[in-house]
Amino acid sequence: MALHHGMRGRRDKEERPEFSVNPLYGEANPVSGMSGEPPCHRFPDGPMAPTTAYQFVHDELMLDGNARQNLATFVTTWMEPQAGRLMADCLDKNMIDKDEYPRTAELERRCVAMLAHLWHAPDPDTVMGCSTTGSSEACMLAGMALKRRWAKRNPVSYPATARPNLIMGTNVQVCWEKFCDFWEVEARQVPMEGNRFHLDPQAAADLCDENTIGVVAVLGSTFDGSYEPVAEVCRALDDLQERTGLNVPVHVDGASGAMVAPFLDPELMWDFRLPRVASINTSGHKYGLVYPGVGWALWRTAEDLPEDLVFRVDYLGGDMPTFALNFSRPGAQVAAQYYTFVRLGREGFRAVQQNTRDVARSLAERIEALGDFTLLSRGDQLPVFAFTTAEEIDTFDVYDVSRRLRERGWLVPAYSFPPNREDLSVLRVVCRNGFSVDLADLFLDDLASLLPELRAQTAPLGKAVTAFHH
């Protein structure tokens, strides 16, 4: 989550120290009357009516962007009203308290079993798994399991004389860099080269040694939406083991793709069908179609999740094994995930994900047809695509496009690629459930209408200029 420095840098801390409450929805108060103004940055001296508190917080939140126009986030921004009601029913249920809420715990267990079956676990009954607050926590847990397994294989050298390392592409999500920093693991990253924007299998194998805890393969890069070649990575590591004896496990970061590929690309080999894949994570709150935040982490067998990482507590009643970075969290998202699984089934998920892919592919093709842009990906893997300005365009860049689209309410991120392609800056569009063909048409109309003014510029304005309008 973002860090904040209290009131530091807040322009309004002296100019506007209090909220303004409209007298029309204020309620009579013997001290402050109908228009009492509570302070912004400290606790008010007394309570206020719930309708009043609701209204002025609601009014502040009106200035947030429209979630349906946010084409930057992978996170679900729409669910059915029935799912919302179900989540409201469960807001007071603590997911960790499985003795008090055994049926919520049962729904979590069923979700793990469903994912184990979906991801072709050889024996679903031996799979270990849990829900998390999202893919970031799931990745942290998977990384911890890889490191602990490595330590058990190297009891003499660890931790005094050896530093564990983890192999990944430079395109991984930032949570993997956090894991390596927080848990003192060397991040060995394979850079991008030319038009290869993700992990190279042989380069990954070449970086492995006796202190490698694992290789991370990403099923759906956040940079361009492409799948990494998980099967090829496993084959390169099979060859490495045959030559050197090194047995390096693979973790698949399927934050988005693990809830897309099983339905749209069933023949793609990326999951537990590959014996070298030890663990998989996904985000229930991305293409799992649930509001944030929920994620899932699964291990092929109990041996892949060392028992000494699992804690058992009894001070909430009963014996509760837990593997998590936090403790208490609501059970609402788990209930919503189970609702989504049983509500849609395989055919429903296939229809929803196919629709988002169709929208992504169509929109990418129409943006390419404008003539001002070059596609890096086409939305035919994840329903995500990246594009940059055409080579001959010199009056504007992707940052100008992103800025101008914000003026129409569209949030489309512009960013540069990681090493060795820092020279490449792109725009990325994430198509999610709820981003319909009609909305895509409106987006394309807005983009096309901006181009005459952008072409008329004398030079790009640069990334420092930003704007947001409603």
Protein Blocks (a to p, Z undefined) as FASTA:
>chain_A
ZZdehjgoiaklmmmmcccddfklmccdfklommbccdfkbccfbdcdfklmmmmmmmmm
mmpccfklmckbmbdfbdcfklmmmmmmmmmpcfklmmlmmmlmmmmmmmmmmmmmmnop
ablmlpccdddfbjklmmmmmmmmmmmmmmmmmmmlpcklpccdddddfkbcfklmmmmm
mnopacdddddehjbfbdcfklmmmmpcfklgbdcddehifklopacdfklmmmmmmmmm
mmnopacdddddfklmmmmmmmmmmmbcfblmlmklmbdcddfklmnopacdddddddfb
lmlmcfklpccdfkngpjdddddfblbdcfklmmmmmmmmmmnommlmmmmmmmmmmmmm
mmmmmmmmnopaccfbeolmcccddddddfklckbcfklmmmmmmmnopacdddddddfk
lmpccddddddehiafklmmmmmmmmmmmmmmmmmpmbdebjklccddZZ
